Amino acid sequence: MTTELIVAFFALTLMEIVLGIDNIVFIAIITGKLPQKQQAQGRRLGLLLALAMRIGLLMSISWIMTLVEPVFHLKSLGLSGEWLSAEVNAISIKDLILILGGLFLLYKSVREIHDKVEEDDDGIPDQPESVTFVGALLQIAMLDVIFSLDSVITAVGMINSGAEGPTKHGLGVMVSAIIVSVIVMLIFAEKVSGFIERHPTVKMLALSFLILIGVMLIAEGAGSHFDKNYIYFAMTFALGVELLNIRVRTKAREMKAIRDARAAAESR
């Protein structure tokens, strides 16, 4: 273990944890539809699926890197214009996967928001979409492929690689970083999921976050690149504001309870 590999290990671990936030949020939303006794098991299996996906993709990294090669060009479809840059023109399998994954994430997030805010004529909220345990795992696995593909390609770019991909030591560092990051996510997934379920406004914020990630995936697939740090900063800021709101509402309820108790005591 050289100093370079040790630094790369900690950098990759931190990156995998940050990139895993959207994974935890999606898993929390999907497993929240399961019966109470199945939710914890669904979250654990979902994160273990993410671990298996990422390690499996790393083991087939030579094949993964071929996914970035163009399979067709938009100009061949008769499209033209100044907007059609070389990067936008070339469409790879990775681009198609990101676009389809982004569309799927948009659909799931918007559908969930609709279930939360739409009401029938009698004022009763619509019945949320039900999901089976196997169905939830399949949806998690589908999005895991998208999130894993992005994070694995990013990880490979952070490790010095030879012509045929990362070296044996580099591959070991990436696998170790992924395992540690998933362990961290397993530790905090229960608390994150419980917090989201207890606070409807935070759940709405999380769904908005997933919509943002879906749009980003589509844009990435279309050849436009965003600095993810801006997105994560914006969501962190929004979450901080919401936490302050939750604190204010909690304190207001506590003060109201104290005033009601005093009023009840004085009335006696």
C-alpha positions as CSV (number, residue, x, y, z in Angstrom):
1,M,0.0,0.0,0.0
2,T,1.7,3.2,-1.2
3,T,0.8,6.6,0.0
4,E,-0.9,7.2,-3.4
5,L,-3.1,4.2,-3.0
6,I,-4.0,5.1,0.6
7,V,-5.1,8.6,-0.4
8,A,-7.0,7.1,-3.4
9,F,-8.8,4.7,-1.0
10,F,-10.0,7.5,1.3
11,A,-11.0,9.7,-1.6
12,L,-12.9,6.9,-3.3
13,T,-14.6,5.9,-0.1
14,L,-15.8,9.4,0.5
15,M,-16.9,9.7,-3.1
16,E,-18.9,6.4,-3.0
17,I,-20.6,7.6,0.2
18,V,-21.6,10.9,-1.3
19,L,-22.8,9.2,-4.6
20,G,-24.7,6.7,-2.5
21,I,-26.9,9.3,-0.9
22,D,-29.3,9.3,-3.8
23,N,-29.3,5.5,-3.6
24,I,-30.3,5.5,0.0
25,V,-33.1,8.0,-0.6
26,F,-34.5,6.0,-3.5
27,I,-34.3,2.8,-1.4
28,A,-36.1,4.6,1.5
29,I,-38.9,5.7,-0.8
30,I,-39.4,2.3,-2.4
31,T,-39.2,0.2,0.8
32,G,-41.5,2.7,2.5
33,K,-44.3,1.1,0.5
34,L,-43.7,-2.3,1.9
35,P,-45.3,-3.7,5.0
36,Q,-43.6,-2.5,8.2
37,K,-42.0,-5.9,9.0
38,Q,-40.4,-6.1,5.5
39,Q,-39.0,-2.6,5.3
40,A,-35.7,-3.1,7.2
41,Q,-35.0,-6.3,5.3
42,G,-35.7,-4.6,2.0
43,R,-33.3,-1.8,2.8
44,R,-30.5,-4.2,3.7
45,L,-31.0,-6.3,0.6
46,G,-31.2,-3.2,-1.5
47,L,-27.8,-1.9,-0.3
48,L,-26.3,-5.4,-0.7
49,L,-27.6,-5.4,-4.3
50,A,-25.8,-2.1,-4.8
51,L,-22.6,-3.6,-3.4
52,A,-22.9,-6.7,-5.7
53,M,-23.7,-4.5,-8.7
54,R,-20.7,-2.2,-8.2
55,I,-18.2,-5.0,-7.5
56,G,-19.6,-7.0,-10.5
57,L,-19.2,-3.9,-12.7
58,L,-15.6,-3.4,-11.5
59,M,-14.8,-7.1,-12.3
60,S,-15.9,-6.5,-15.8
61,I,-14.4,-3.1,-16.2
62,S,-12.9,-3.8,-19.6
63,W,-16.4,-4.4,-20.9
64,I,-17.8,-1.4,-19.0
65,M,-15.3,0.9,-20.7
66,T,-16.6,-0.2,-24.1
67,L,-20.0,1.3,-23.2
68,V,-18.6,4.8,-23.7
69,E,-17.8,4.1,-27.3
70,P,-20.4,5.6,-29.8
71,V,-22.8,3.1,-31.3
72,F,-24.4,5.7,-33.6
73,H,-24.5,9.4,-34.4
74,L,-27.4,11.8,-34.4
75,K,-26.2,13.2,-37.7
76,S,-26.9,9.8,-39.3
77,L,-30.6,10.4,-38.3
78,G,-30.7,13.6,-40.4
79,L,-30.3,16.0,-37.4
80,S,-28.1,19.0,-37.7
81,G,-27.5,22.4,-36.1
82,E,-25.0,24.3,-34.0
83,W,-26.3,22.6,-30.9
84,L,-25.1,19.2,-32.3
85,S,-21.6,19.2,-30.9
86,A,-19.3,16.3,-31.2
87,E,-20.2,15.1,-27.7
88,V,-23.9,15.4,-28.2
89,N,-23.7,13.8,-31.7
90,A,-22.1,10.6,-30.5
91,I,-24.5,8.3,-28.7
92,S,-23.1,5.4,-26.6
93,I,-24.7,2.6,-24.7
94,K,-23.8,4.4,-21.5
95,D,-25.7,7.5,-22.8
96,L,-28.8,5.4,-23.5
97,I,-28.7,3.7,-20.1
98,L,-28.4,7.1,-18.3
99,I,-31.3,8.6,-20.3
100,L,-33.6,5.6,-19.6
101,G,-32.6,5.5,-16.0
102,G,-33.2,9.3,-15.6
103,L,-36.7,8.9,-17.2
104,F,-37.5,6.0,-14.9
105,L,-36.4,8.0,-11.9
106,L,-38.5,11.0,-13.0
107,Y,-41.5,8.8,-13.5
108,K,-41.2,7.2,-10.0
109,S,-40.6,10.5,-8.3
110,V,-43.4,12.4,-9.9
111,R,-45.8,9.4,-9.4
112,E,-44.9,9.4,-5.7
113,I,-45.4,13.1,-5.3
114,H,-48.8,12.7,-7.1
115,D,-49.8,10.1,-4.6
116,K,-48.9,12.4,-1.7
117,V,-50.6,15.6,-2.8
118,E,-53.5,14.5,-5.0
119,E,-56.8,14.1,-3.3
120,D,-60.2,12.6,-4.3
121,D,-63.3,14.7,-4.4
122,D,-64.1,13.6,-0.8
123,G,-60.8,15.0,0.4
124,I,-59.3,11.6,1.1
125,P,-55.8,11.1,-0.4
126,D,-55.4,8.6,-3.2
127,Q,-54.4,5.1,-2.2
128,P,-50.6,4.9,-2.6
129,E,-49.2,2.6,-5.2
130,S,-48.6,-0.8,-3.6
131,V,-45.5,-2.8,-4.3
132,T,-44.4,-6.4,-3.6
133,F,-41.2,-7.3,-1.9
134,V,-39.8,-8.8,-5.1
135,G,-41.1,-5.8,-7.1
136,A,-39.3,-3.4,-4.8
137,L,-36.0,-5.3,-5.1
138,L,-36.3,-5.3,-8.9
139,Q,-36.8,-1.5,-8.9
140,I,-33.9,-1.0,-6.6
141,A,-31.7,-3.3,-8.7
142,M,-32.7,-1.4,-11.9
143,L,-31.6,2.0,-10.4
144,D,-28.6,0.4,-8.8
145,V,-27.3,-0.4,-12.3
146,I,-27.6,3.3,-13.2
147,F,-26.0,4.7,-10.0
148,S,-23.3,2.0,-10.0
149,L,-22.4,2.6,-13.6
150,D,-21.8,6.2,-13.0
151,S,-19.8,5.8,-9.8
152,V,-17.7,2.9,-11.2
153,I,-16.7,4.9,-14.2
154,T,-15.9,7.8,-12.0
155,A,-13.8,5.6,-9.7
156,V,-11.8,4.2,-12.6
157,G,-11.0,7.7,-13.7
158,M,-9.6,8.5,-10.2
159,I,-7.3,5.5,-10.2
160,N,-4.2,5.3,-12.5
161,S,-5.1,2.6,-15.1
162,G,-3.2,0.8,-17.7
163,A,-4.3,0.2,-21.3
164,E,-6.5,-2.7,-20.2
165,G,-8.0,-1.0,-17.2
166,P,-7.0,-0.6,-13.6
167,T,-4.1,-2.5,-12.2
168,K,-4.6,-5.3,-9.7
169,H,-3.7,-2.9,-6.8
170,G,-6.0,-0.2,-8.2
171,L,-8.9,-2.7,-8.5
172,G,-8.3,-3.8,-4.9
173,V,-8.5,-0.2,-3.7
174,M,-11.8,0.4,-5.6
175,V,-13.4,-2.8,-4.2
176,S,-12.3,-2.0,-0.7
177,A,-13.7,1.6,-0.9
178,I,-17.0,0.3,-2.2
179,I,-17.3,-2.3,0.6
180,V,-16.5,0.3,3.3
181,S,-19.0,2.8,1.8
182,V,-21.8,0.3,1.7
183,I,-21.1,-0.7,5.3
184,V,-21.4,3.0,6.2
185,M,-24.7,3.3,4.2
186,L,-26.0,0.1,5.9
187,I,-25.4,1.7,9.3
188,F,-27.2,5.0,8.5
189,A,-29.9,3.7,6.1
190,E,-32.3,2.8,8.9
191,K,-32.0,6.3,10.5
192,V,-32.3,8.1,7.2
193,S,-35.4,6.0,6.1
194,G,-37.1,6.5,9.5
195,F,-36.4,10.3,9.5
196,I,-37.8,10.6,5.9
197,E,-41.0,8.6,6.9
198,R,-41.6,10.6,10.1
199,H,-41.4,14.0,8.3
200,P,-43.6,14.3,5.2
201,T,-41.9,17.6,4.2
202,V,-38.5,16.0,4.2
203,K,-39.9,13.1,2.1
204,M,-41.2,15.7,-0.4
205,L,-37.7,17.3,-0.4
206,A,-36.1,13.9,-1.0
207,L,-38.5,13.2,-4.0
208,S,-37.6,16.6,-5.4
209,F,-33.9,15.6,-5.0
210,L,-34.6,12.4,-7.0
211,I,-36.3,14.5,-9.7
212,L,-33.2,16.6,-9.9
213,I,-31.0,13.5,-10.1
214,G,-33.2,12.2,-12.9
215,V,-32.9,15.4,-14.9
216,M,-29.1,15.3,-14.4
217,L,-28.9,11.7,-15.6
218,I,-30.9,12.6,-18.8
219,A,-28.6,15.7,-19.3
220,E,-25.5,13.5,-18.9
221,G,-26.8,11.0,-21.4
222,A,-27.5,13.8,-23.8
223,G,-24.0,15.0,-23.6
224,S,-24.3,17.9,-21.2
225,H,-22.3,17.7,-18.0
226,F,-23.0,19.2,-14.6
227,D,-20.7,19.6,-11.6
228,K,-22.5,17.4,-9.1
229,N,-21.1,19.4,-6.3
230,Y,-23.4,22.3,-7.1
231,I,-26.4,19.9,-7.0
232,Y,-25.4,18.3,-3.7
233,F,-24.7,21.8,-2.2
234,A,-28.1,23.0,-3.2
235,M,-29.8,20.0,-1.7
236,T,-27.8,20.2,1.5
237,F,-28.7,23.9,1.9
238,A,-32.4,23.0,1.3
239,L,-32.2,20.2,3.8
240,G,-30.6,22.5,6.4
241,V,-33.4,25.0,6.0
242,E,-36.0,22.3,6.4
243,L,-34.3,21.0,9.5
244,L,-34.6,24.5,11.0
245,N,-38.3,24.5,10.1
246,I,-38.7,21.2,11.8
247,R,-37.0,22.5,14.9
248,V,-39.2,25.6,14.9
249,R,-42.4,23.5,14.5
250,T,-41.3,21.2,17.3
251,K,-40.6,24.0,19.7
252,A,-44.0,25.6,18.8
253,R,-45.8,22.4,19.6
254,E,-43.9,22.1,22.9
255,M,-44.8,25.6,23.9
256,K,-48.4,25.1,23.0
257,A,-48.5,21.9,25.1
258,I,-47.1,23.9,28.1
259,R,-49.7,26.7,27.6
260,D,-52.5,24.1,27.4
261,A,-51.3,22.4,30.5
262,R,-51.1,25.7,32.4
263,A,-54.6,26.7,31.2
264,A,-56.0,23.3,32.3
265,A,-54.4,23.6,35.7
266,E,-55.8,27.2,36.2
267,S,-59.3,26.1,35.2
268,R,-59.4,23.6,38.0
